[in-house]
Amino acid sequence: MKPIGYEQDFYAWIHHNAQLLRQGKLAEIDVDNIAEELESMGKANNRP
């Protein structure tokens, strides 16, 4: 299966990577972009 590009279709990328995580296919996930998104979510939700 061809990887879904982060910049091409964000919604499809999220669902594809979630499916890979649930299947335990950790070697196939988009580690760098997932980490970036998690950091971004943390910054956005960090309220005093």
mmCIF entry with sequence, helices, sheets and N, C-alpha, C, O atoms, coordinates in Angstrom:
data_MODEL
# 
_entry.id   MODEL 
# 
_entity.id                         1 
_entity.type                       polymer 
_entity.pdbx_number_of_molecules   1 
# 
_entity_poly.entity_id                      1 
_entity_poly.type                           'polypeptide(L)' 
_entity_poly.nstd_linkage                   no 
_entity_poly.nstd_monomer                   no 
_entity_poly.pdbx_seq_one_letter_code       MKPIGYEQDFYAWIHHNAQLLRQGKLAEIDVDNIAEELESMGKANNRP 
_entity_poly.pdbx_seq_one_letter_code_can   MKPIGYEQDFYAWIHHNAQLLRQGKLAEIDVDNIAEELESMGKANNRP 
_entity_poly.pdbx_strand_id                 A 
# 
loop_
_entity_poly_seq.entity_id 
_entity_poly_seq.num 
_entity_poly_seq.mon_id 
_entity_poly_seq.hetero 
1 1  MET n 
1 2  LYS n 
1 3  PRO n 
1 4  ILE n 
1 5  GLY n 
1 6  TYR n 
1 7  GLU n 
1 8  GLN n 
1 9  ASP n 
1 10 PHE n 
1 11 TYR n 
1 12 ALA n 
1 13 TRP n 
1 14 ILE n 
1 15 HIS n 
1 16 HIS n 
1 17 ASN n 
1 18 ALA n 
1 19 GLN n 
1 20 LEU n 
1 21 LEU n 
1 22 ARG n 
1 23 GLN n 
1 24 GLY n 
1 25 LYS n 
1 26 LEU n 
1 27 ALA n 
1 28 GLU n 
1 29 ILE n 
1 30 ASP n 
1 31 VAL n 
1 32 ASP n 
1 33 ASN n 
1 34 ILE n 
1 35 ALA n 
1 36 GLU n 
1 37 GLU n 
1 38 LEU n 
1 39 GLU n 
1 40 SER n 
1 41 MET n 
1 42 GLY n 
1 43 LYS n 
1 44 ALA n 
1 45 ASN n 
1 46 ASN n 
1 47 ARG n 
1 48 PRO n 
# 
_struct_asym.id          A 
_struct_asym.entity_id   1 
# 
loop_
_struct_conf.conf_type_id 
_struct_conf.id 
_struct_conf.pdbx_PDB_helix_id 
_struct_conf.beg_label_comp_id 
_struct_conf.beg_label_asym_id 
_struct_conf.beg_label_seq_id 
_struct_conf.pdbx_beg_PDB_ins_code 
_struct_conf.end_label_comp_id 
_struct_conf.end_label_asym_id 
_struct_conf.end_label_seq_id 
_struct_conf.pdbx_end_PDB_ins_code 
_struct_conf.beg_auth_comp_id 
_struct_conf.beg_auth_asym_id 
_struct_conf.beg_auth_seq_id 
_struct_conf.end_auth_comp_id 
_struct_conf.end_auth_asym_id 
_struct_conf.end_auth_seq_id 
_struct_conf.pdbx_PDB_helix_class 
_struct_conf.details 
_struct_conf.pdbx_PDB_helix_length 
HELX_P HELX_P1 AA1 PHE A 10 ? ARG A 22 ? PHE A 10 ARG A 22 1 ? 13 
HELX_P HELX_P2 AA2 LEU A 26 ? GLU A 28 ? LEU A 26 GLU A 28 5 ? 3  
HELX_P HELX_P3 AA3 VAL A 31 ? ALA A 44 ? VAL A 31 ALA A 44 1 ? 14 
# 
_struct_conf_type.id          HELX_P 
_struct_conf_type.criteria    ? 
_struct_conf_type.reference   ? 
# 
loop_
_atom_site.group_PDB 
_atom_site.id 
_atom_site.type_symbol 
_atom_site.label_atom_id 
_atom_site.label_alt_id 
_atom_site.label_comp_id 
_atom_site.label_asym_id 
_atom_site.label_entity_id 
_atom_site.label_seq_id 
_atom_site.pdbx_PDB_ins_code 
_atom_site.Cartn_x 
_atom_site.Cartn_y 
_atom_site.Cartn_z 
_atom_site.occupancy 
_atom_site.B_iso_or_equiv 
_atom_site.pdbx_formal_charge 
_atom_site.auth_seq_id 
_atom_site.auth_comp_id 
_atom_site.auth_asym_id 
_atom_site.auth_atom_id 
_atom_site.pdbx_PDB_model_num 
ATOM 1   N N  . MET A 1 1  ? 0.844  -1.184 0.000  1.00 0.00 ? 1  MET A N  1 
ATOM 2   C CA . MET A 1 1  ? 0.000  0.000  0.000  1.00 0.00 ? 1  MET A CA 1 
ATOM 3   C C  . MET A 1 1  ? 0.887  1.245  0.000  1.00 0.00 ? 1  MET A C  1 
ATOM 4   O O  . MET A 1 1  ? 1.832  1.344  0.783  1.00 0.00 ? 1  MET A O  1 
ATOM 5   N N  . LYS A 1 2  ? 0.581  2.172  -0.867 1.00 0.00 ? 2  LYS A N  1 
ATOM 6   C CA . LYS A 1 2  ? 1.332  3.418  -0.953 1.00 0.00 ? 2  LYS A CA 1 
ATOM 7   C C  . LYS A 1 2  ? 1.014  4.311  0.248  1.00 0.00 ? 2  LYS A C  1 
ATOM 8   O O  . LYS A 1 2  ? -0.156 4.522  0.568  1.00 0.00 ? 2  LYS A O  1 
ATOM 9   N N  . PRO A 1 3  ? 2.050  4.836  0.914  1.00 0.00 ? 3  PRO A N  1 
ATOM 10  C CA . PRO A 1 3  ? 1.788  5.718  2.056  1.00 0.00 ? 3  PRO A CA 1 
ATOM 11  C C  . PRO A 1 3  ? 1.001  6.966  1.659  1.00 0.00 ? 3  PRO A C  1 
ATOM 12  O O  . PRO A 1 3  ? 1.190  7.519  0.575  1.00 0.00 ? 3  PRO A O  1 
ATOM 13  N N  . ILE A 1 4  ? 0.133  7.389  2.540  1.00 0.00 ? 4  ILE A N  1 
ATOM 14  C CA . ILE A 1 4  ? -0.652 8.594  2.313  1.00 0.00 ? 4  ILE A CA 1 
ATOM 15  C C  . ILE A 1 4  ? 0.154  9.779  2.815  1.00 0.00 ? 4  ILE A C  1 
ATOM 16  O O  . ILE A 1 4  ? 0.602  9.794  3.962  1.00 0.00 ? 4  ILE A O  1 
ATOM 17  N N  . GLY A 1 5  ? 0.335  10.766 1.959  1.00 0.00 ? 5  GLY A N  1 
ATOM 18  C CA . GLY A 1 5  ? 1.149  11.921 2.302  1.00 0.00 ? 5  GLY A CA 1 
ATOM 19  C C  . GLY A 1 5  ? 0.485  12.852 3.294  1.00 0.00 ? 5  GLY A C  1 
ATOM 20  O O  . GLY A 1 5  ? -0.696 13.180 3.179  1.00 0.00 ? 5  GLY A O  1 
ATOM 21  N N  . TYR A 1 6  ? 1.261  13.262 4.254  1.00 0.00 ? 6  TYR A N  1 
ATOM 22  C CA . TYR A 1 6  ? 0.826  14.193 5.296  1.00 0.00 ? 6  TYR A CA 1 
ATOM 23  C C  . TYR A 1 6  ? 0.306  15.488 4.689  1.00 0.00 ? 6  TYR A C  1 
ATOM 24  O O  . TYR A 1 6  ? -0.726 16.010 5.113  1.00 0.00 ? 6  TYR A O  1 
ATOM 25  N N  . GLU A 1 7  ? 1.019  16.002 3.702  1.00 0.00 ? 7  GLU A N  1 
ATOM 26  C CA . GLU A 1 7  ? 0.651  17.276 3.077  1.00 0.00 ? 7  GLU A CA 1 
ATOM 27  C C  . GLU A 1 7  ? -0.467 17.123 2.045  1.00 0.00 ? 7  GLU A C  1 
ATOM 28  O O  . GLU A 1 7  ? -1.132 18.103 1.709  1.00 0.00 ? 7  GLU A O  1 
ATOM 29  N N  . GLN A 1 8  ? -0.678 15.923 1.547  1.00 0.00 ? 8  GLN A N  1 
ATOM 30  C CA . GLN A 1 8  ? -1.653 15.704 0.485  1.00 0.00 ? 8  GLN A CA 1 
ATOM 31  C C  . GLN A 1 8  ? -3.086 15.621 1.004  1.00 0.00 ? 8  GLN A C  1 
ATOM 32  O O  . GLN A 1 8  ? -3.982 16.276 0.473  1.00 0.00 ? 8  GLN A O  1 
ATOM 33  N N  . ASP A 1 9  ? -3.298 14.816 2.039  1.00 0.00 ? 9  ASP A N  1 
ATOM 34  C CA . ASP A 1 9  ? -4.650 14.607 2.572  1.00 0.00 ? 9  ASP A CA 1 
ATOM 35  C C  . ASP A 1 9  ? -4.526 14.325 4.068  1.00 0.00 ? 9  ASP A C  1 
ATOM 36  O O  . ASP A 1 9  ? -4.392 13.175 4.484  1.00 0.00 ? 9  ASP A O  1 
ATOM 37  N N  . PHE A 1 10 ? -4.572 15.378 4.860  1.00 0.00 ? 10 PHE A N  1 
ATOM 38  C CA . PHE A 1 10 ? -4.345 15.275 6.299  1.00 0.00 ? 10 PHE A CA 1 
ATOM 39  C C  . PHE A 1 10 ? -5.331 14.321 6.954  1.00 0.00 ? 10 PHE A C  1 
ATOM 40  O O  . PHE A 1 10 ? -4.934 13.500 7.781  1.00 0.00 ? 10 PHE A O  1 
ATOM 41  N N  . TYR A 1 11 ? -6.593 14.412 6.606  1.00 0.00 ? 11 TYR A N  1 
ATOM 42  C CA . TYR A 1 11 ? -7.628 13.562 7.197  1.00 0.00 ? 11 TYR A CA 1 
ATOM 43  C C  . TYR A 1 11 ? -7.353 12.083 6.912  1.00 0.00 ? 11 TYR A C  1 
ATOM 44  O O  . TYR A 1 11 ? -7.423 11.252 7.819  1.00 0.00 ? 11 TYR A O  1 
ATOM 45  N N  . ALA A 1 12 ? -7.046 11.759 5.678  1.00 0.00 ? 12 ALA A N  1 
ATOM 46  C CA . ALA A 1 12 ? -6.747 10.371 5.310  1.00 0.00 ? 12 ALA A CA 1 
ATOM 47  C C  . ALA A 1 12 ? -5.459 9.907  5.993  1.00 0.00 ? 12 ALA A C  1 
ATOM 48  O O  . ALA A 1 12 ? -5.355 8.752  6.406  1.00 0.00 ? 12 ALA A O  1 
ATOM 49  N N  . TRP A 1 13 ? -4.483 10.802 6.111  1.00 0.00 ? 13 TRP A N  1 
ATOM 50  C CA . TRP A 1 13 ? -3.210 10.480 6.772  1.00 0.00 ? 13 TRP A CA 1 
ATOM 51  C C  . TRP A 1 13 ? -3.449 10.103 8.229  1.00 0.00 ? 13 TRP A C  1 
ATOM 52  O O  . TRP A 1 13 ? -2.871 9.135  8.723  1.00 0.00 ? 13 TRP A O  1 
ATOM 53  N N  . ILE A 1 14 ? -4.298 10.865 8.921  1.00 0.00 ? 14 ILE A N  1 
ATOM 54  C CA . ILE A 1 14 ? -4.606 10.576 10.323 1.00 0.00 ? 14 ILE A CA 1 
ATOM 55  C C  . ILE A 1 14 ? -5.221 9.185  10.457 1.00 0.00 ? 14 ILE A C  1 
ATOM 56  O O  . ILE A 1 14 ? -4.791 8.389  11.292 1.00 0.00 ? 14 ILE A O  1 
ATOM 57  N N  . HIS A 1 15 ? -6.214 8.902  9.644  1.00 0.00 ? 15 HIS A N  1 
ATOM 58  C CA . HIS A 1 15 ? -6.896 7.624  9.750  1.00 0.00 ? 15 HIS A CA 1 
ATOM 59  C C  . HIS A 1 15 ? -5.999 6.461  9.364  1.00 0.00 ? 15 HIS A C  1 
ATOM 60  O O  . HIS A 1 15 ? -6.069 5.392  9.970  1.00 0.00 ? 15 HIS A O  1 
ATOM 61  N N  . HIS A 1 16 ? -5.170 6.659  8.374  1.00 0.00 ? 16 HIS A N  1 
ATOM 62  C CA . HIS A 1 16 ? -4.231 5.617  7.948  1.00 0.00 ? 16 HIS A CA 1 
ATOM 63  C C  . HIS A 1 16 ? -3.246 5.295  9.075  1.00 0.00 ? 16 HIS A C  1 
ATOM 64  O O  . HIS A 1 16 ? -3.004 4.127  9.378  1.00 0.00 ? 16 HIS A O  1 
ATOM 65  N N  . ASN A 1 17 ? -2.685 6.323  9.688  1.00 0.00 ? 17 ASN A N  1 
ATOM 66  C CA . ASN A 1 17 ? -1.718 6.097  10.757 1.00 0.00 ? 17 ASN A CA 1 
ATOM 67  C C  . ASN A 1 17 ? -2.383 5.527  12.011 1.00 0.00 ? 17 ASN A C  1 
ATOM 68  O O  . ASN A 1 17 ? -1.771 4.721  12.712 1.00 0.00 ? 17 ASN A O  1 
ATOM 69  N N  . ALA A 1 18 ? -3.602 5.921  12.305 1.00 0.00 ? 18 ALA A N  1 
ATOM 70  C CA . ALA A 1 18 ? -4.337 5.345  13.436 1.00 0.00 ? 18 ALA A CA 1 
ATOM 71  C C  . ALA A 1 18 ? -4.561 3.848  13.209 1.00 0.00 ? 18 ALA A C  1 
ATOM 72  O O  . ALA A 1 18 ? -4.424 3.043  14.130 1.00 0.00 ? 18 ALA A O  1 
ATOM 73  N N  . GLN A 1 19 ? -4.900 3.497  11.992 1.00 0.00 ? 19 GLN A N  1 
ATOM 74  C CA . GLN A 1 19 ? -5.107 2.085  11.659 1.00 0.00 ? 19 GLN A CA 1 
ATOM 75  C C  . GLN A 1 19 ? -3.800 1.301  11.825 1.00 0.00 ? 19 GLN A C  1 
ATOM 76  O O  . GLN A 1 19 ? -3.803 0.200  12.377 1.00 0.00 ? 19 GLN A O  1 
ATOM 77  N N  . LEU A 1 20 ? -2.699 1.859  11.353 1.00 0.00 ? 20 LEU A N  1 
ATOM 78  C CA . LEU A 1 20 ? -1.405 1.190  11.506 1.00 0.00 ? 20 LEU A CA 1 
ATOM 79  C C  . LEU A 1 20 ? -1.061 0.994  12.981 1.00 0.00 ? 20 LEU A C  1 
ATOM 80  O O  . LEU A 1 20 ? -0.569 -0.066 13.369 1.00 0.00 ? 20 LEU A O  1 
ATOM 81  N N  . LEU A 1 21 ? -1.319 2.013  13.806 1.00 0.00 ? 21 LEU A N  1 
ATOM 82  C CA . LEU A 1 21 ? -1.056 1.901  15.240 1.00 0.00 ? 21 LEU A CA 1 
ATOM 83  C C  . LEU A 1 21 ? -1.893 0.792  15.866 1.00 0.00 ? 21 LEU A C  1 
ATOM 84  O O  . LEU A 1 21 ? -1.382 -0.009 16.648 1.00 0.00 ? 21 LEU A O  1 
ATOM 85  N N  . ARG A 1 22 ? -3.164 0.746  15.529 1.00 0.00 ? 22 ARG A N  1 
ATOM 86  C CA . ARG A 1 22 ? -4.052 -0.282 16.090 1.00 0.00 ? 22 ARG A CA 1 
ATOM 87  C C  . ARG A 1 22 ? -3.640 -1.687 15.671 1.00 0.00 ? 22 ARG A C  1 
ATOM 88  O O  . ARG A 1 22 ? -3.838 -2.649 16.414 1.00 0.00 ? 22 ARG A O  1 
ATOM 89  N N  . GLN A 1 23 ? -3.069 -1.798 14.486 1.00 0.00 ? 23 GLN A N  1 
ATOM 90  C CA . GLN A 1 23 ? -2.621 -3.092 13.976 1.00 0.00 ? 23 GLN A CA 1 
ATOM 91  C C  . GLN A 1 23 ? -1.223 -3.455 14.485 1.00 0.00 ? 23 GLN A C  1 
ATOM 92  O O  . GLN A 1 23 ? -0.722 -4.547 14.215 1.00 0.00 ? 23 GLN A O  1 
ATOM 93  N N  . GLY A 1 24 ? -0.605 -2.546 15.214 1.00 0.00 ? 24 GLY A N  1 
ATOM 94  C CA . GLY A 1 24 ? 0.730  -2.806 15.733 1.00 0.00 ? 24 GLY A CA 1 
ATOM 95  C C  . GLY A 1 24 ? 1.838  -2.697 14.708 1.00 0.00 ? 24 GLY A C  1 
ATOM 96  O O  . GLY A 1 24 ? 2.941  -3.198 14.928 1.00 0.00 ? 24 GLY A O  1 
ATOM 97  N N  . LYS A 1 25 ? 1.558  -2.050 13.593 1.00 0.00 ? 25 LYS A N  1 
ATOM 98  C CA . LYS A 1 25 ? 2.542  -1.898 12.519 1.00 0.00 ? 25 LYS A CA 1 
ATOM 99  C C  . LYS A 1 25 ? 3.355  -0.627 12.737 1.00 0.00 ? 25 LYS A C  1 
ATOM 100 O O  . LYS A 1 25 ? 3.313  0.304  11.934 1.00 0.00 ? 25 LYS A O  1 
ATOM 101 N N  . LEU A 1 26 ? 4.093  -0.612 13.840 1.00 0.00 ? 26 LEU A N  1 
ATOM 102 C CA . LEU A 1 26 ? 4.799  0.586  14.256 1.00 0.00 ? 26 LEU A CA 1 
ATOM 103 C C  . LEU A 1 26 ? 5.904  1.001  13.292 1.00 0.00 ? 26 LEU A C  1 
ATOM 104 O O  . LEU A 1 26 ? 6.219  2.187  13.196 1.00 0.00 ? 26 LEU A O  1 
ATOM 105 N N  . ALA A 1 27 ? 6.490  0.061  12.586 1.00 0.00 ? 27 ALA A N  1 
ATOM 106 C CA . ALA A 1 27 ? 7.554  0.381  11.633 1.00 0.00 ? 27 ALA A CA 1 
ATOM 107 C C  . ALA A 1 27 ? 7.022  1.147  10.422 1.00 0.00 ? 27 ALA A C  1 
ATOM 108 O O  . ALA A 1 27 ? 7.799  1.741  9.674  1.00 0.00 ? 27 ALA A O  1 
ATOM 109 N N  . GLU A 1 28 ? 5.706  1.136  10.228 1.00 0.00 ? 28 GLU A N  1 
ATOM 110 C CA . GLU A 1 28 ? 5.110  1.762  9.053  1.00 0.00 ? 28 GLU A CA 1 
ATOM 111 C C  . GLU A 1 28 ? 4.521  3.146  9.318  1.00 0.00 ? 28 GLU A C  1 
ATOM 112 O O  . GLU A 1 28 ? 4.159  3.849  8.374  1.00 0.00 ? 28 GLU A O  1 
ATOM 113 N N  . ILE A 1 29 ? 4.420  3.545  10.576 1.00 0.00 ? 29 ILE A N  1 
ATOM 114 C CA . ILE A 1 29 ? 3.795  4.832  10.874 1.00 0.00 ? 29 ILE A CA 1 
ATOM 115 C C  . ILE A 1 29 ? 4.717  5.996  10.520 1.00 0.00 ? 29 ILE A C  1 
ATOM 116 O O  . ILE A 1 29 ? 5.930  5.828  10.396 1.00 0.00 ? 29 ILE A O  1 
ATOM 117 N N  . ASP A 1 30 ? 4.135  7.152  10.364 1.00 0.00 ? 30 ASP A N  1 
ATOM 118 C CA . ASP A 1 30 ? 4.850  8.384  10.030 1.00 0.00 ? 30 ASP A CA 1 
ATOM 119 C C  . ASP A 1 30 ? 5.285  9.050  11.346 1.00 0.00 ? 30 ASP A C  1 
ATOM 120 O O  . ASP A 1 30 ? 4.659  10.002 11.811 1.00 0.00 ? 30 ASP A O  1 
ATOM 121 N N  . VAL A 1 31 ? 6.355  8.535  11.925 1.00 0.00 ? 31 VAL A N  1 
ATOM 122 C CA . VAL A 1 31 ? 6.795  8.920  13.270 1.00 0.00 ? 31 VAL A CA 1 
ATOM 123 C C  . VAL A 1 31 ? 7.041  10.422 13.396 1.00 0.00 ? 31 VAL A C  1 
ATOM 124 O O  . VAL A 1 31 ? 6.539  11.051 14.327 1.00 0.00 ? 31 VAL A O  1 
ATOM 125 N N  . ASP A 1 32 ? 7.795  10.997 12.484 1.00 0.00 ? 32 ASP A N  1 
ATOM 126 C CA . ASP A 1 32 ? 8.164  12.413 12.598 1.00 0.00 ? 32 ASP A CA 1 
ATOM 127 C C  . ASP A 1 32 ? 6.951  13.327 12.580 1.00 0.00 ? 32 ASP A C  1 
ATOM 128 O O  . ASP A 1 32 ? 6.848  14.236 13.404 1.00 0.00 ? 32 ASP A O  1 
ATOM 129 N N  . ASN A 1 33 ? 6.037  13.098 11.655 1.00 0.00 ? 33 ASN A N  1 
ATOM 130 C CA . ASN A 1 33 ? 4.865  13.971 11.567 1.00 0.00 ? 33 ASN A CA 1 
ATOM 131 C C  . ASN A 1 33 ? 3.871  13.718 12.692 1.00 0.00 ? 33 ASN A C  1 
ATOM 132 O O  . ASN A 1 33 ? 3.189  14.644 13.131 1.00 0.00 ? 33 ASN A O  1 
ATOM 133 N N  . ILE A 1 34 ? 3.778  12.477 13.167 1.00 0.00 ? 34 ILE A N  1 
ATOM 134 C CA . ILE A 1 34 ? 2.912  12.202 14.316 1.00 0.00 ? 34 ILE A CA 1 
ATOM 135 C C  . ILE A 1 34 ? 3.446  12.933 15.541 1.00 0.00 ? 34 ILE A C  1 
ATOM 136 O O  . ILE A 1 34 ? 2.680  13.559 16.273 1.00 0.00 ? 34 ILE A O  1 
ATOM 137 N N  . ALA A 1 35 ? 4.756  12.858 15.768 1.00 0.00 ? 35 ALA A N  1 
ATOM 138 C CA . ALA A 1 35 ? 5.361  13.550 16.905 1.00 0.00 ? 35 ALA A CA 1 
ATOM 139 C C  . ALA A 1 35 ? 5.133  15.056 16.806 1.00 0.00 ? 35 ALA A C  1 
ATOM 140 O O  . ALA A 1 35 ? 4.840  15.710 17.807 1.00 0.00 ? 35 ALA A O  1 
ATOM 141 N N  . GLU A 1 36 ? 5.267  15.599 15.615 1.00 0.00 ? 36 GLU A N  1 
ATOM 142 C CA . GLU A 1 36 ? 5.052  17.035 15.413 1.00 0.00 ? 36 GLU A CA 1 
ATOM 143 C C  . GLU A 1 36 ? 3.611  17.423 15.732 1.00 0.00 ? 36 GLU A C  1 
ATOM 144 O O  . GLU A 1 36 ? 3.369  18.446 16.373 1.00 0.00 ? 36 GLU A O  1 
ATOM 145 N N  . GLU A 1 37 ? 2.668  16.618 15.292 1.00 0.00 ? 37 GLU A N  1 
ATOM 146 C CA . GLU A 1 37 ? 1.258  16.898 15.558 1.00 0.00 ? 37 GLU A CA 1 
ATOM 147 C C  . GLU A 1 37 ? 0.944  16.806 17.055 1.00 0.00 ? 37 GLU A C  1 
ATOM 148 O O  . GLU A 1 37 ? 0.194  17.629 17.579 1.00 0.00 ? 37 GLU A O  1 
ATOM 149 N N  . LEU A 1 38 ? 1.505  15.819 17.740 1.00 0.00 ? 38 LEU A N  1 
ATOM 150 C CA . LEU A 1 38 ? 1.279  15.690 19.181 1.00 0.00 ? 38 LEU A CA 1 
ATOM 151 C C  . LEU A 1 38 ? 1.840  16.885 19.936 1.00 0.00 ? 38 LEU A C  1 
ATOM 152 O O  . LEU A 1 38 ? 1.193  17.400 20.847 1.00 0.00 ? 38 LEU A O  1 
ATOM 153 N N  . GLU A 1 39 ? 3.038  17.332 19.567 1.00 0.00 ? 39 GLU A N  1 
ATOM 154 C CA . GLU A 1 39 ? 3.619  18.516 20.201 1.00 0.00 ? 39 GLU A CA 1 
ATOM 155 C C  . GLU A 1 39 ? 2.768  19.746 19.957 1.00 0.00 ? 39 GLU A C  1 
ATOM 156 O O  . GLU A 1 39 ? 2.569  20.564 20.856 1.00 0.00 ? 39 GLU A O  1 
ATOM 157 N N  . SER A 1 40 ? 2.265  19.874 18.736 1.00 0.00 ? 40 SER A N  1 
ATOM 158 C CA . SER A 1 40 ? 1.421  21.013 18.390 1.00 0.00 ? 40 SER A CA 1 
ATOM 159 C C  . SER A 1 40 ? 0.127  20.990 19.198 1.00 0.00 ? 40 SER A C  1 
ATOM 160 O O  . SER A 1 40 ? -0.329 22.027 19.678 1.00 0.00 ? 40 SER A O  1 
ATOM 161 N N  . MET A 1 41 ? -0.459 19.810 19.345 1.00 0.00 ? 41 MET A N  1 
ATOM 162 C CA . MET A 1 41 ? -1.691 19.687 20.145 1.00 0.00 ? 41 MET A CA 1 
ATOM 163 C C  . MET A 1 41 ? -1.413 20.040 21.594 1.00 0.00 ? 41 MET A C  1 
ATOM 164 O O  . MET A 1 41 ? -2.227 20.704 22.235 1.00 0.00 ? 41 MET A O  1 
ATOM 165 N N  . GLY A 1 42 ? -0.281 19.607 22.118 1.00 0.00 ? 42 GLY A N  1 
ATOM 166 C CA . GLY A 1 42 ? 0.063  19.922 23.497 1.00 0.00 ? 42 GLY A CA 1 
ATOM 167 C C  . GLY A 1 42 ? 0.232  21.415 23.723 1.00 0.00 ? 42 GLY A C  1 
ATOM 168 O O  . GLY A 1 42 ? -0.215 21.947 24.739 1.00 0.00 ? 42 GLY A O  1 
ATOM 169 N N  . LYS A 1 43 ? 0.871  22.086 22.785 1.00 0.00 ? 43 LYS A N  1 
ATOM 170 C CA . LYS A 1 43 ? 1.064  23.537 22.891 1.00 0.00 ? 43 LYS A CA 1 
ATOM 171 C C  . LYS A 1 43 ? -0.274 24.265 22.816 1.00 0.00 ? 43 LYS A C  1 
ATOM 172 O O  . LYS A 1 43 ? -0.502 25.228 23.548 1.00 0.00 ? 43 LYS A O  1 
ATOM 173 N N  . ALA A 1 44 ? -1.142 23.814 21.946 1.00 0.00 ? 44 ALA A N  1 
ATOM 174 C CA . ALA A 1 44 ? -2.448 24.450 21.768 1.00 0.00 ? 44 ALA A CA 1 
ATOM 175 C C  . ALA A 1 44 ? -3.340 24.261 22.991 1.00 0.00 ? 44 ALA A C  1 
ATOM 176 O O  . ALA A 1 44 ? -4.184 25.107 23.286 1.00 0.00 ? 44 ALA A O  1 
ATOM 177 N N  . ASN A 1 45 ? -3.151 23.152 23.701 1.00 0.00 ? 45 ASN A N  1 
ATOM 178 C CA . ASN A 1 45 ? -4.000 22.856 24.851 1.00 0.00 ? 45 ASN A CA 1 
ATOM 179 C C  . ASN A 1 45 ? -3.355 23.202 26.186 1.00 0.00 ? 45 ASN A C  1 
ATOM 180 O O  . ASN A 1 45 ? -3.926 22.918 27.239 1.00 0.00 ? 45 ASN A O  1 
ATOM 181 N N  . ASN A 1 46 ? -2.195 23.798 26.158 1.00 0.00 ? 46 ASN A N  1 
ATOM 182 C CA . ASN A 1 46 ? -1.506 24.171 27.379 1.00 0.00 ? 46 ASN A CA 1 
ATOM 183 C C  . ASN A 1 46 ? -1.998 25.535 27.841 1.00 0.00 ? 46 ASN A C  1 
ATOM 184 O O  . ASN A 1 46 ? -1.519 26.582 27.406 1.00 0.00 ? 46 ASN A O  1 
ATOM 185 N N  . ARG A 1 47 ? -2.965 25.477 28.734 1.00 0.00 ? 47 ARG A N  1 
ATOM 186 C CA . ARG A 1 47 ? -3.556 26.724 29.253 1.00 0.00 ? 47 ARG A CA 1 
ATOM 187 C C  . ARG A 1 47 ? -3.152 26.913 30.697 1.00 0.00 ? 47 ARG A C  1 
ATOM 188 O O  . ARG A 1 47 ? -3.135 25.956 31.471 1.00 0.00 ? 47 ARG A O  1 
ATOM 189 N N  . PRO A 1 48 ? -2.823 28.155 31.071 1.00 0.00 ? 48 PRO A N  1 
ATOM 190 C CA . PRO A 1 48 ? -2.451 28.418 32.463 1.00 0.00 ? 48 PRO A CA 1 
ATOM 191 C C  . PRO A 1 48 ? -3.609 28.252 33.427 1.00 0.00 ? 48 PRO A C  1 
ATOM 192 O O  . PRO A 1 48 ? -3.441 28.441 34.632 1.00 0.00 ? 48 PRO A O  1 
# 
